[in-house]
């Protein structure tokens, strides 16, 4: 990548190929910044400070009030941001980087790609292999989700008509036309609901339960995971609730709470790969429905084409890194070099003032980078001689040098668009969905980074690195990615700076919530599985009928025995990794997953396994498998999944 640089300023080589990124975060272009250079993409820190003073920011006025995405990133915080940008530019990174302009998908192309990713290719291609599964998926959708699908099908249909191409896209009214049986069933289910906390698979409809905004003082800080986010947004919109953005101090962001769910919370990694595939499809539809409901258009970019290194540490794709690492340590989920850099910074002490903010010596960092490339996997790199600030600079370099953005090309614009949503709650809901959409390697790596940043801010009294400080320093490293080069004014750069810093703030502050799978999505997965099971039962070949009947009789006998045992106040728990038999556990209203684990360990005292290395799994019925939160109430989960079996397995942390 060519870098323009002179004595007056440095080039900002960040973001998308046009001013869409600014629009994405809800900020309108302002008149040119006072004292700014007319040369595209350049920013001078000293000139920026003078301009800030000219706008009155140094007189105590809150900056950036013109942009609705701002909370409380003050002048000094943003000076830190552009100081970090200057450091990045002066560091030079790699000597040669190809600058790639991203292309927004053509009309119709984006809709076709979206439908394929959502598992609904059958809606425009009758030969698609996932036809039956797609139909089962459609049966689980909420009204806002169905509207999102209809919108894209109709757009694709109109595009094909313009091109005079033959097409087999069905009429959207036919796609979602409910059968009389399903209508009566939905009405019965709706009548049978007694509250969102008791919505279960056979009575949850399509995940669009009742939602009452503004219901009490706690309503604004409660996160409802049982009702579709897009349905909540529609209710909010129809209620004409309008709130003005408020400036929130660094560590006074709202303490959003998730109400206790007796069936347990589900974290990323708790489900099988098969069910996670369904989760991802539903989350894509839900995310699109949420933005559609709020009137926000998000344009996806095509994956940029860059020449990838096939080995090494810096400038290597996450997938390649993990392939290398897993040959050394099977099961590695976060690149070893990143893990070691974070570990080294912590071992040097997180009380160091300016950790992450103060850069290492540029020439020394380059030399260490070269040395790591040759010695890391050999295990002979002298970690004891690596200075803490140099390690922090290497960590940031690792993130910037990824050939594809950590937040991915496909969803980069969607992340930037989050701040256009009208409330902080909706912004978090969108971020939750986007995190779940990330590829597994990106999601796990992002989580490791957010956890590390949180540990840094835990020492803020000594290291002077508050949440704001960490966000403004790390934002340019996360968002200044190869291929996202811009030609925008300095004023737009300021808006981008504050917007991206606020996104990082939210990712760090609410990471526990953001890596949770909403219950309404999980309920839709359960319903999807049930629809598939019914379809399999209906379509079983005649030649297997006798065998099936014999099998069903055997299973019915087993199920009757199991149900009679549960009705008698016991559940049967298996632990095939540790013993061949099973154990009976008395079922009470207060029995939790943690109690089952305690009971198991008390029965098998000879085992050397620790409790934190065990998990009770819900298996079968309407879910493939699910590692249970220890606070899960077994009786409540049995009502949700009466055919579930209970298995104890060891888990890898």
Backbone torsions as a table, in degrees:
resi	resn	phi	psi	omega
1	UNK	NA	130.9	177.5
2	UNK	-78.8	141.3	-178.2
3	UNK	-123.1	117.5	176.4
4	UNK	-84.2	133.1	-176.8
5	UNK	-155.0	139.6	174.1
6	UNK	-143.8	-173.0	-175.7
7	UNK	-71.8	-11.6	-176.0
8	UNK	-97.0	-23.8	-175.0
9	UNK	-171.2	-179.6	179.9
10	UNK	-128.5	158.4	-178.1
11	UNK	-84.8	134.5	169.7
12	UNK	-89.8	117.8	-176.7
13	UNK	-113.1	62.2	-172.3
14	UNK	-131.3	164.3	167.3
15	UNK	73.8	-167.6	-172.1
16	UNK	-78.8	173.0	-170.2
17	UNK	-76.9	-0.7	176.9
18	UNK	-151.9	-167.0	-175.0
19	UNK	-82.7	11.7	177.0
20	UNK	-56.9	-38.6	-175.8
21	UNK	-59.5	-39.3	177.9
22	UNK	-64.5	-46.4	178.0
23	UNK	-60.0	-34.9	-176.9
24	UNK	-61.6	-30.0	-178.3
25	UNK	-98.3	12.0	170.6
26	UNK	84.3	22.5	-178.2
27	UNK	-116.5	134.0	177.2
28	UNK	-89.2	150.1	179.6
29	UNK	-65.8	133.7	-178.8
30	UNK	-103.2	166.3	173.9
31	UNK	-55.2	155.4	-173.8
32	UNK	-57.6	143.5	-175.6
33	UNK	-64.3	135.4	-178.6
34	UNK	-58.0	131.7	176.3
35	UNK	77.8	7.5	-175.2
36	UNK	-78.8	150.8	175.9
37	UNK	-74.3	144.7	177.0
38	UNK	-78.6	-11.7	-178.9
39	UNK	-70.9	128.7	-173.7
40	UNK	-59.8	133.5	170.7
41	UNK	77.4	10.6	-177.7
42	UNK	-107.2	147.9	179.5
43	UNK	-146.5	132.7	177.4
44	UNK	-112.4	127.1	-174.1
45	UNK	-60.8	-44.8	-178.7
46	UNK	-64.8	-42.0	178.7
47	UNK	-64.5	-35.6	177.8
48	UNK	-64.0	-39.2	178.6
49	UNK	-65.3	-42.0	178.7
50	UNK	-62.9	-40.3	179.0
51	UNK	-65.1	-38.2	177.8
52	UNK	-60.5	-42.8	179.1
53	UNK	-65.0	-37.1	179.7
54	UNK	-63.3	-30.0	179.1
55	UNK	-85.9	-0.8	177.4
56	UNK	85.6	12.4	-177.4
57	UNK	-68.5	-31.5	-177.2
58	UNK	-75.3	-8.4	-179.0
59	UNK	-91.3	13.8	177.1
60	UNK	95.9	-3.4	177.8
61	UNK	-73.9	142.0	179.5
62	UNK	-69.2	123.7	-179.4
63	UNK	-75.8	163.3	170.8
64	UNK	62.5	25.8	179.5
65	UNK	-66.3	-17.0	179.7
66	UNK	-71.0	-15.5	-176.7
67	UNK	-109.1	122.0	-174.7
68	UNK	-68.6	-7.8	-177.3
69	UNK	-85.5	-4.4	-172.3
70	UNK	-84.4	146.9	173.7
71	UNK	-116.5	-76.9	-178.7
72	UNK	-151.5	43.8	176.5
73	UNK	-87.4	103.2	-171.9
74	UNK	-81.3	-178.3	-175.4
75	UNK	-58.7	-46.6	-177.3
76	UNK	-63.3	-37.8	178.9
77	UNK	-61.3	-42.0	-177.8
78	UNK	-75.8	-27.3	171.3
79	UNK	-62.9	-40.1	176.5
80	UNK	-60.9	-38.3	179.8
81	UNK	-60.8	-51.4	-176.2
82	UNK	-75.0	-22.9	170.0
83	UNK	-64.6	-40.8	177.1
84	UNK	-64.3	-39.3	177.1
85	UNK	-60.4	-43.7	-179.9
86	UNK	-63.8	-40.1	178.0
87	UNK	-62.2	-42.9	179.5
88	UNK	-60.1	-44.8	-177.5
89	UNK	-67.1	-39.7	-179.0
90	UNK	-73.1	-24.9	-179.3
91	UNK	-66.7	-27.8	177.9
92	UNK	81.4	-23.2	-175.5
93	UNK	48.5	-137.3	178.1
94	UNK	-77.0	154.7	-173.6
95	UNK	-69.7	-36.3	-177.9
96	UNK	-129.0	119.5	175.9
97	UNK	-133.3	133.2	-179.9
98	UNK	-80.7	127.3	177.8
99	UNK	-89.6	122.0	-175.6
100	UNK	-119.2	126.3	174.6
101	UNK	-84.1	129.4	-179.3
102	UNK	-80.8	148.7	-179.8
103	UNK	-115.9	128.8	174.8
104	UNK	-73.5	138.3	-178.0
105	UNK	-57.7	144.0	179.1
106	UNK	-65.3	161.0	178.6
107	UNK	-58.3	129.4	-178.4
108	UNK	91.3	-38.1	-179.9
109	UNK	-64.9	-40.7	179.8
110	UNK	-65.2	-41.3	180.0
111	UNK	-66.3	-39.4	179.7
112	UNK	-64.6	-43.7	178.8
113	UNK	-64.3	-38.1	-179.6
114	UNK	-63.9	-46.5	-179.6
115	UNK	-64.0	-36.4	177.3
116	UNK	-66.1	-44.3	-179.2
117	UNK	-66.2	-31.5	179.8
118	UNK	-81.0	0.9	-179.8
119	UNK	76.6	23.7	-176.1
120	UNK	-119.9	31.3	179.7
121	UNK	-60.0	-25.7	-179.6
122	UNK	-62.6	-17.1	179.9
123	UNK	-74.3	-16.3	175.2
124	UNK	-129.8	-4.4	179.9
125	UNK	-139.8	103.4	-175.9
126	UNK	-64.8	-19.5	-179.2
127	UNK	-87.3	0.5	-178.4
128	UNK	-59.3	142.2	-174.5
129	UNK	-76.1	-17.4	-175.8
130	UNK	-101.7	28.7	-174.7
131	UNK	-57.0	-53.5	-176.9
132	UNK	-65.2	-39.4	179.4
133	UNK	-66.0	-36.8	177.9
134	UNK	-64.5	-39.3	177.6
135	UNK	-64.4	-40.3	177.0
136	UNK	-63.1	-39.0	178.2
137	UNK	-62.4	-43.7	-179.4
138	UNK	-58.5	-33.1	-177.4
139	UNK	-68.4	-12.9	-176.9
140	UNK	-98.1	-7.3	-168.6
141	UNK	-75.0	148.1	172.5
142	UNK	-79.6	174.5	-179.1
143	UNK	-65.1	-39.6	179.8
144	UNK	-71.4	-36.2	176.5
145	UNK	-66.1	-43.5	178.0
146	UNK	-61.7	-37.8	178.8
147	UNK	-64.7	-36.1	178.4
148	UNK	-64.9	-40.7	177.8
149	UNK	-66.8	-46.3	-179.7
150	UNK	-56.8	-42.7	-178.0
151	UNK	-60.2	-42.9	-176.9
152	UNK	-75.9	-34.6	175.8
153	UNK	-65.0	-43.1	-179.2
154	UNK	-66.4	-40.2	178.3
155	UNK	-62.9	-43.6	178.6
156	UNK	-62.7	-40.8	-179.9
157	UNK	-62.5	-43.8	179.8
158	UNK	-66.6	-37.3	179.7
159	UNK	-65.2	-44.4	179.4
160	UNK	-64.8	-34.5	178.9
161	UNK	-67.2	-39.6	178.3
162	UNK	-62.3	-35.6	-177.8
163	UNK	-84.3	1.0	-178.6
164	UNK	56.1	36.2	178.9
165	UNK	-97.8	142.4	174.7
166	UNK	-66.3	141.2	-179.4
167	UNK	-145.9	158.2	179.5
168	UNK	-123.0	30.9	179.1
169	UNK	-72.9	123.2	-178.1
170	UNK	-72.1	160.1	174.9
171	UNK	-64.7	130.6	-176.1
172	UNK	-61.3	-27.4	179.4
173	UNK	-67.8	-29.2	178.6
174	UNK	-78.0	-31.7	-178.3
175	UNK	-60.9	-43.9	-173.3
176	UNK	-107.6	17.0	177.8
177	UNK	-72.2	113.5	-177.3
178	UNK	-74.8	147.0	175.5
179	UNK	-77.6	154.7	178.5
180	UNK	-55.3	-36.5	-179.0
181	UNK	-65.0	-43.1	-178.5
182	UNK	-69.9	-33.8	177.6
183	UNK	-62.9	-46.2	-179.6
184	UNK	-66.3	-35.2	179.3
185	UNK	-66.1	-43.9	-180.0
186	UNK	-63.4	-36.9	179.1
187	UNK	-66.0	-40.7	179.0
188	UNK	-65.7	-40.8	179.9
189	UNK	-64.5	-42.1	-179.2
190	UNK	-62.4	-40.4	179.8
191	UNK	-65.2	-33.2	-176.0
192	UNK	-80.5	-5.1	-178.4
193	UNK	-76.5	134.7	178.5
194	UNK	-112.9	6.5	-179.7
195	UNK	149.8	156.3	-175.8
196	UNK	-63.3	-30.8	-178.4
197	UNK	-70.1	-16.1	-179.1
198	UNK	-111.4	12.7	176.6
199	UNK	-70.7	115.8	179.1
200	UNK	-121.7	174.8	-168.6
201	UNK	-55.5	-45.4	-176.2
202	UNK	-74.4	-9.4	-178.6
203	UNK	-135.8	25.6	-176.3
204	UNK	-100.4	0.2	-176.8
205	UNK	62.2	-128.6	179.9
206	UNK	-116.2	33.2	175.4
207	UNK	81.3	11.4	-178.1
208	UNK	-112.4	62.9	-177.6
209	UNK	-72.9	-178.6	-177.8
210	UNK	-67.9	141.9	178.5
211	UNK	-139.7	125.1	-178.9
212	UNK	-117.3	100.3	179.4
213	UNK	-69.4	150.9	175.8
214	UNK	69.7	22.0	-177.5
215	UNK	-83.1	72.1	177.6
216	UNK	103.4	173.5	-174.5
217	UNK	-66.3	-28.8	-175.5
218	UNK	-87.3	-5.5	-172.6
219	UNK	-60.3	-35.3	-176.4
220	UNK	-71.6	-21.1	-177.8
221	UNK	-111.4	4.1	175.8
222	UNK	-94.5	133.0	176.4
223	UNK	-103.0	120.0	-179.5
224	UNK	-94.3	111.4	-179.9
225	UNK	-96.7	1.2	-176.1
226	UNK	-95.9	-14.9	-178.6
227	UNK	-119.2	137.1	179.6
228	UNK	-46.7	131.7	-179.7
229	UNK	-61.0	-39.6	-179.1
230	UNK	-68.6	-32.3	175.4
231	UNK	-68.1	-39.6	176.3
232	UNK	-62.9	-41.3	179.7
233	UNK	-64.1	-37.2	178.7
234	UNK	-65.8	-42.7	177.3
235	UNK	-62.0	-42.2	178.1
236	UNK	-61.3	-44.1	-178.8
237	UNK	-66.2	-43.8	-179.4
238	UNK	-67.2	-27.2	177.6
239	UNK	-78.7	-4.6	178.2
240	UNK	56.2	35.4	176.2
241	UNK	-78.8	127.7	179.3
242	UNK	-126.7	125.3	177.8
243	UNK	-121.4	143.2	177.6
244	UNK	-87.9	141.7	177.9
245	UNK	-60.6	138.2	-178.4
246	UNK	-113.7	146.7	175.1
247	UNK	-80.0	124.2	-178.0
248	UNK	-116.8	131.6	179.7
249	UNK	-63.5	161.9	-172.8
250	UNK	-45.7	-56.7	-174.1
251	UNK	-106.9	23.6	178.2
252	UNK	-116.3	29.3	171.4
253	UNK	-63.7	151.2	-176.6
254	UNK	-56.4	143.2	174.4
255	UNK	-88.3	82.4	-179.8
256	UNK	-66.4	137.1	-177.6
257	UNK	-118.3	144.6	173.1
258	UNK	-106.5	120.5	-178.7
259	UNK	-62.0	145.9	-176.8
260	UNK	-63.5	133.6	178.5
261	UNK	-115.2	119.6	-176.3
262	UNK	-64.2	-21.5	178.0
263	UNK	-85.8	1.9	173.3
264	UNK	88.2	148.1	174.5
265	UNK	-81.6	153.1	-179.1
266	UNK	-118.6	119.6	179.6
267	UNK	-94.5	161.2	172.2
268	UNK	-58.8	129.6	-178.1
269	UNK	101.4	-9.6	-178.9
270	UNK	-82.3	-19.1	-174.2
271	UNK	-103.9	163.0	175.5
272	UNK	-70.4	161.2	178.8
273	UNK	-61.1	-36.0	-179.1
274	UNK	-64.3	-45.0	179.3
275	UNK	-73.5	-31.9	177.6
276	UNK	-65.1	-30.6	176.2
277	UNK	-63.4	-40.7	177.3
278	UNK	-68.3	-39.7	177.9
279	UNK	-57.2	-46.8	-176.1
280	UNK	-62.8	-40.6	179.3
281	UNK	-64.9	-44.4	179.9
282	UNK	-66.3	-38.2	179.6
283	UNK	-65.3	-39.0	177.0
284	UNK	-60.4	-45.8	179.4
285	UNK	-64.3	-43.1	-178.9
286	UNK	-65.3	-41.7	179.0
287	UNK	-61.5	-45.2	178.8
288	UNK	-63.0	-39.2	178.8
289	UNK	-64.8	-38.1	179.8
290	UNK	-64.4	-47.7	178.7
291	UNK	-66.3	-39.0	178.1
292	UNK	-60.5	-45.2	-177.7
293	UNK	-61.2	-34.5	-178.9
294	UNK	-89.6	4.7	176.8
295	UNK	71.4	29.5	-177.8
296	UNK	-111.0	122.2	179.0
297	UNK	-93.7	127.7	178.7
298	UNK	-116.5	117.9	179.6
299	UNK	-96.1	123.9	179.5
300	UNK	-83.6	143.0	175.9
301	UNK	-94.5	152.9	172.1
302	UNK	-72.5	149.6	177.4
303	UNK	-61.4	127.1	-178.6
304	UNK	-73.8	149.4	-178.8
305	UNK	-102.5	113.7	176.7
306	UNK	-129.9	153.0	178.6
307	UNK	-76.0	123.7	-174.0
308	UNK	-99.3	140.0	170.6
309	UNK	-73.2	143.2	-176.8
310	UNK	-93.9	-7.3	177.7
311	UNK	-159.9	171.1	179.8
312	UNK	112.6	-164.2	-176.2
313	UNK	-119.4	-48.7	-176.0
314	UNK	-100.5	136.6	-178.3
315	UNK	78.2	18.4	-179.3
316	UNK	-110.7	141.5	-179.3
317	UNK	-64.8	153.9	179.1
318	UNK	-59.5	-39.5	-179.0
319	UNK	-63.6	-42.3	178.1
320	UNK	-65.6	-43.4	178.2
321	UNK	-58.0	-46.1	-177.1
322	UNK	-69.3	-32.8	174.5
323	UNK	-62.1	-43.1	177.2
324	UNK	-62.6	-47.1	-174.9
325	UNK	-67.7	-37.4	-177.5
326	UNK	-70.8	-20.2	172.8
327	UNK	-70.1	-26.6	178.0
328	UNK	-89.9	-46.0	-178.8
329	UNK	-131.3	98.0	-179.9
330	UNK	-55.8	141.7	178.0
331	UNK	87.8	1.3	179.3
332	UNK	-61.3	131.6	-176.6
333	UNK	-115.9	-17.4	178.3
334	UNK	-126.8	133.2	-176.8
335	UNK	-48.1	134.5	-176.8
336	UNK	-62.3	-36.5	-179.2
337	UNK	-64.2	-39.5	178.3
338	UNK	-67.6	-42.8	177.4
339	UNK	-58.2	-44.3	-176.5
340	UNK	-69.0	-36.9	177.8
341	UNK	-64.6	-44.3	178.2
342	UNK	-64.1	-42.4	179.8
343	UNK	-62.2	-41.6	-179.0
344	UNK	-65.6	-41.8	178.2
345	UNK	-60.8	-41.5	179.4
346	UNK	-68.4	-39.1	179.9
347	UNK	-64.3	-29.4	178.0
348	UNK	-76.7	-12.4	176.9
349	UNK	105.0	122.3	-179.4
350	UNK	-84.0	3.7	176.7
351	UNK	-82.8	-7.8	-178.4
352	UNK	-60.8	125.0	-178.3
353	UNK	-64.8	131.6	177.1
354	UNK	78.5	15.5	177.2
355	UNK	-59.4	135.4	-172.8
356	UNK	80.8	-26.9	-178.3
357	UNK	-92.3	-45.7	-178.6
358	UNK	-76.9	123.5	-175.8
359	UNK	-80.4	157.4	171.3
360	UNK	-79.7	170.5	178.2
361	UNK	-66.5	126.3	-172.2
362	UNK	-58.7	-46.4	-178.6
363	UNK	-65.2	-37.7	179.8
364	UNK	-69.1	-39.1	179.4
365	UNK	-62.9	-42.2	178.1
366	UNK	-62.1	-41.1	-179.6
367	UNK	-65.8	-42.1	179.7
368	UNK	-65.8	-39.8	177.9
369	UNK	-57.4	-45.9	179.0
370	UNK	-63.7	-40.8	-179.4
371	UNK	-66.6	-39.4	177.8
372	UNK	-61.6	-41.3	-179.6
373	UNK	-56.3	-32.4	-174.9
374	UNK	-97.2	-22.5	-171.0
375	UNK	-117.2	-13.9	-172.4
376	UNK	-60.8	-54.1	-176.7
377	UNK	-72.9	-16.7	175.7
378	UNK	-80.2	-14.6	178.9
379	UNK	75.7	21.4	-177.0
380	UNK	-116.9	10.5	178.5
381	UNK	-70.7	132.5	-177.8
382	UNK	-79.6	80.3	-177.5
383	UNK	-60.1	-30.1	-176.9
384	UNK	-65.0	-20.2	-179.3
385	UNK	-94.9	-3.9	-178.2
386	UNK	-80.9	120.6	-179.8
387	UNK	-73.5	150.4	-174.0
388	UNK	-61.6	-45.6	-178.7
389	UNK	-68.0	-30.5	174.7
390	UNK	-66.3	-40.2	178.8
391	UNK	-63.6	-39.6	178.3
392	UNK	-64.6	-40.0	177.6
393	UNK	-64.9	-37.2	177.8
394	UNK	-66.9	-37.9	178.1
395	UNK	-61.4	-44.9	179.7
396	UNK	-68.0	-36.7	177.5
397	UNK	-63.0	-40.5	179.1
398	UNK	-58.2	-44.8	-179.0
399	UNK	-65.2	-45.1	-177.3
400	UNK	-66.4	-32.3	-173.4
401	UNK	-84.3	-3.9	175.9
402	UNK	-57.2	131.2	-177.1
403	UNK	-64.4	-26.9	174.1
404	UNK	-119.5	143.4	-178.3
405	UNK	-56.7	144.8	176.9
406	UNK	-59.0	-33.7	179.2
407	UNK	-87.2	4.7	176.5
408	UNK	72.6	149.5	176.9
409	UNK	-64.4	-43.4	-173.5
410	UNK	-61.7	-36.1	-173.3
411	UNK	-112.5	9.0	-178.9
412	UNK	-59.2	-48.2	-180.0
413	UNK	-64.8	-34.9	179.1
414	UNK	-65.4	-39.9	176.4
415	UNK	-60.3	-43.0	179.5
416	UNK	-67.6	-27.8	-178.0
417	UNK	-79.1	-11.5	-176.4
418	UNK	-55.9	-39.4	-174.5
419	UNK	-73.1	-5.8	175.2
420	UNK	-80.5	-16.0	178.8
421	UNK	-66.0	145.4	-167.0
422	UNK	-71.5	-24.4	-177.0
423	UNK	-128.0	155.7	177.8
424	UNK	-60.9	-35.8	179.2
425	UNK	-62.7	-45.0	179.2
426	UNK	-67.3	-33.7	176.2
427	UNK	-62.4	-42.4	178.1
428	UNK	-66.6	-39.7	178.7
429	UNK	-61.9	-41.5	178.2
430	UNK	-65.9	-41.7	177.8
431	UNK	-63.5	-38.6	176.6
432	UNK	-57.0	-46.6	-179.8
433	UNK	-66.9	-39.8	-178.9
434	UNK	-66.8	-39.0	176.9
435	UNK	-60.5	-42.6	-180.0
436	UNK	-67.8	-23.9	179.8
437	UNK	-80.3	-19.7	-177.8
438	UNK	-63.2	146.7	172.5
439	UNK	-57.7	152.8	-173.4
440	UNK	-54.5	-44.4	-178.4
441	UNK	-63.9	-42.6	178.6
442	UNK	-65.3	-43.1	-178.0
443	UNK	-64.8	-43.6	-179.4
444	UNK	-67.9	-39.3	179.4
445	UNK	-67.6	-42.4	177.4
446	UNK	-61.2	-40.9	-179.8
447	UNK	-64.3	-42.6	178.4
448	UNK	-59.9	-40.2	178.4
449	UNK	-66.5	-44.9	-178.9
450	UNK	-63.4	-38.7	177.3
451	UNK	-64.2	-39.9	178.6
452	UNK	-65.4	-44.4	178.8
453	UNK	-61.8	-36.3	178.0
454	UNK	-64.3	-40.8	178.6
455	UNK	-64.7	-34.4	176.7
456	UNK	-64.6	-45.9	-178.8
457	UNK	-69.1	-21.3	176.4
458	UNK	-63.1	-20.0	-179.8
459	UNK	-106.4	24.3	-172.0
460	UNK	-61.6	-28.1	-179.6
461	UNK	-64.1	-27.3	-179.4
462	UNK	-103.4	-43.2	-175.3
463	UNK	-88.6	-3.6	178.9
464	UNK	59.8	26.0	179.2
465	UNK	-111.0	88.2	177.2
466	UNK	-77.3	178.3	177.9
467	UNK	-58.7	-42.6	177.2
468	UNK	-61.1	-45.1	-178.3
469	UNK	-60.2	-46.2	179.4
470	UNK	-63.7	-41.1	-177.1
471	UNK	-63.9	-46.1	-175.9
472	UNK	-71.4	-28.8	179.1
473	UNK	-76.8	-37.7	-175.6
474	UNK	-87.8	-24.1	-177.4
475	UNK	-55.1	-48.8	-179.9
476	UNK	-64.8	-27.1	178.5
477	UNK	-73.8	-32.5	179.9
478	UNK	-82.7	-36.6	-173.1
479	UNK	-99.5	-14.7	177.0
480	UNK	-88.1	83.1	-172.4
481	UNK	-107.7	155.6	175.4
482	UNK	-59.1	138.1	178.5
483	UNK	92.4	-15.2	179.7
484	UNK	-106.4	72.4	-178.7
485	UNK	-104.6	138.8	-172.3
486	UNK	-123.4	160.4	172.4
487	UNK	-128.2	75.4	-175.0
488	UNK	-128.5	163.2	-176.5
489	UNK	-75.7	166.6	179.0
490	UNK	-62.5	-35.9	179.4
491	UNK	-62.8	-40.7	177.5
492	UNK	-65.3	-36.0	178.8
493	UNK	-62.0	-38.7	177.8
494	UNK	-63.8	-42.4	179.0
495	UNK	-63.8	-41.4	177.0
496	UNK	-61.8	-41.0	-177.9
497	UNK	-60.2	-51.0	-177.7
498	UNK	-68.2	-35.1	179.0
499	UNK	-64.7	-49.1	-178.3
500	UNK	-66.8	-35.9	177.7
501	UNK	-63.5	-38.6	178.9
502	UNK	-67.5	-34.0	176.7
503	UNK	-64.1	-43.2	178.1
504	UNK	-63.1	-38.5	177.0
505	UNK	-56.1	-47.3	-177.5
506	UNK	-66.6	-39.6	-179.8
507	UNK	-63.4	-39.0	-179.9
508	UNK	-74.8	-48.9	-172.4
509	UNK	-65.6	-37.7	-172.7
510	UNK	-115.0	28.7	-173.9
511	UNK	-61.9	-32.9	179.7
512	UNK	-62.4	-41.2	178.2
513	UNK	-71.3	-40.5	-172.2
514	UNK	-69.5	-23.0	179.1
515	UNK	-99.3	25.9	177.6
516	UNK	-107.0	138.5	176.4
517	UNK	-86.7	118.4	-178.0
518	UNK	-58.0	145.6	-178.2
519	UNK	-63.7	-35.2	-178.2
520	UNK	-65.0	-32.7	175.7
521	UNK	-68.3	-43.9	179.6
522	UNK	-63.7	-38.7	177.2
523	UNK	-63.7	-36.1	177.1
524	UNK	-68.4	-35.5	175.1
525	UNK	-62.8	-43.0	178.3
526	UNK	-60.5	-45.0	-179.8
527	UNK	-65.5	-39.1	177.0
528	UNK	-59.4	-45.8	179.1
529	UNK	-62.1	-39.7	179.0
530	UNK	-65.5	-39.5	178.0
531	UNK	-63.9	-41.2	178.3
532	UNK	-64.1	-39.7	179.4
533	UNK	-64.8	-41.0	178.5
534	UNK	-63.7	-40.8	179.7
535	UNK	-64.0	-42.6	179.2
536	UNK	-62.9	-40.5	-179.5
537	UNK	-66.9	-37.2	-179.2
538	UNK	-71.0	-35.4	-172.1
539	UNK	-98.1	10.0	-179.4
540	UNK	-63.0	136.8	-175.1
541	UNK	-63.0	147.7	-178.4
542	UNK	-62.8	-36.6	-177.3
543	UNK	-65.0	-17.2	178.4
544	UNK	-101.2	4.9	-172.5
545	UNK	-61.8	-47.0	-178.9
546	UNK	-62.7	-43.0	178.7
547	UNK	-62.6	-40.1	179.3
548	UNK	-63.7	-42.5	-179.1
549	UNK	-62.4	-42.4	177.9
550	UNK	-63.5	-42.4	179.7
551	UNK	-64.0	-43.7	180.0
552	UNK	-62.5	-38.1	178.6
553	UNK	-63.4	-40.6	179.1
554	UNK	-65.4	-44.4	179.8
555	UNK	-66.3	-38.2	179.1
556	UNK	-62.0	-39.5	178.3
557	UNK	-63.9	-44.5	179.4
558	UNK	-64.3	-42.4	-178.3
559	UNK	-65.0	-39.7	179.7
560	UNK	-63.7	-41.0	178.8
561	UNK	-64.0	-42.3	-178.8
562	UNK	-67.1	-43.7	-179.7
563	UNK	-65.4	-39.4	179.6
564	UNK	-64.9	-33.8	178.1
565	UNK	-68.2	-42.0	179.0
566	UNK	-65.6	-40.3	178.8
567	UNK	-66.1	-26.0	177.8
568	UNK	-81.9	0.1	175.1
569	UNK	100.2	18.6	-179.9
570	UNK	-136.4	153.5	168.9
571	UNK	-122.1	151.4	179.4
572	UNK	-100.7	124.0	-176.8
573	UNK	-115.7	131.2	178.9
574	UNK	-109.2	154.8	176.6
575	UNK	-145.2	69.3	-172.2
576	UNK	-62.2	-21.0	178.0
577	UNK	-71.4	-21.5	-172.1
578	UNK	-117.0	-29.3	179.8
579	UNK	-158.7	162.2	-174.2
580	UNK	-84.6	-26.0	-174.9
581	UNK	-84.7	-160.4	177.4
582	UNK	-143.6	167.7	-180.0
583	UNK	-129.7	150.5	176.7
584	UNK	-96.6	135.1	178.1
585	UNK	-124.6	130.2	-178.6
586	UNK	-65.9	129.0	-178.1
587	UNK	-91.6	120.1	175.3
588	UNK	-127.3	168.7	179.0
589	UNK	-63.2	-27.2	-175.1
590	UNK	-99.1	2.9	-177.9
591	UNK	-68.2	125.0	178.8
592	UNK	-111.5	165.5	177.0
593	UNK	-59.6	-36.7	179.2
594	UNK	-63.1	-35.4	179.1
595	UNK	-66.1	-36.9	179.2
596	UNK	-64.3	-42.1	179.4
597	UNK	-65.4	-41.6	177.8
598	UNK	-62.1	-43.1	179.4
599	UNK	-62.7	-41.4	179.7
600	UNK	-62.1	-46.8	-178.5
601	UNK	-67.3	-31.3	177.5
602	UNK	-70.3	-27.8	178.5
603	UNK	-81.5	-29.4	-176.2
604	UNK	-118.7	70.2	-177.1
605	UNK	-69.5	-17.8	-177.8
606	UNK	-77.2	-14.0	-179.0
607	UNK	-72.6	140.7	-179.7
608	UNK	-93.8	5.8	-177.3
609	UNK	-79.2	146.0	178.2
610	UNK	-91.4	154.0	-178.3
611	UNK	-60.8	-39.8	-178.5
612	UNK	-67.2	-11.3	178.2
613	UNK	-96.7	6.2	-179.7
614	UNK	-115.1	152.8	175.3
615	UNK	-144.5	140.3	173.1
616	UNK	-89.0	126.4	-177.8
617	UNK	-105.6	140.2	166.7
618	UNK	-91.4	121.7	-175.0
619	UNK	-132.1	138.1	176.3
620	UNK	82.8	-176.8	-175.1
621	UNK	74.6	-119.8	-177.5
622	UNK	-101.3	17.4	177.3
623	UNK	-143.5	147.3	178.5
624	UNK	-69.5	-62.9	170.7
625	UNK	-161.5	150.5	-177.4
626	UNK	-149.0	123.0	175.0
627	UNK	-74.8	124.0	-170.7
628	UNK	-87.0	137.1	167.2
629	UNK	-58.0	138.4	-176.2
630	UNK	-63.7	-19.0	179.4
631	UNK	-89.4	9.0	179.3
632	UNK	-70.1	131.0	175.2
633	UNK	-88.2	120.2	-173.0
634	UNK	-64.2	-40.4	-178.4
635	UNK	-63.6	-39.3	178.3
636	UNK	-66.1	-38.0	-179.7
637	UNK	-71.8	-32.2	176.6
638	UNK	-63.1	-34.9	176.8
639	UNK	-66.5	-33.7	179.7
640	UNK	-76.9	-35.6	-176.7
641	UNK	-139.7	78.7	-174.6
642	UNK	-62.2	-23.3	-176.7
643	UNK	-94.4	7.8	-176.6
644	UNK	-67.5	148.7	170.1
645	UNK	-110.6	159.2	-173.1
646	UNK	-119.2	122.0	-175.5
647	UNK	-133.7	133.2	175.4
648	UNK	-96.7	128.4	178.8
649	UNK	-136.7	156.8	173.9
650	UNK	-79.1	149.9	-178.9
651	UNK	-122.2	150.2	178.2
652	UNK	-99.6	123.2	-179.2
653	UNK	-87.7	NA	NA
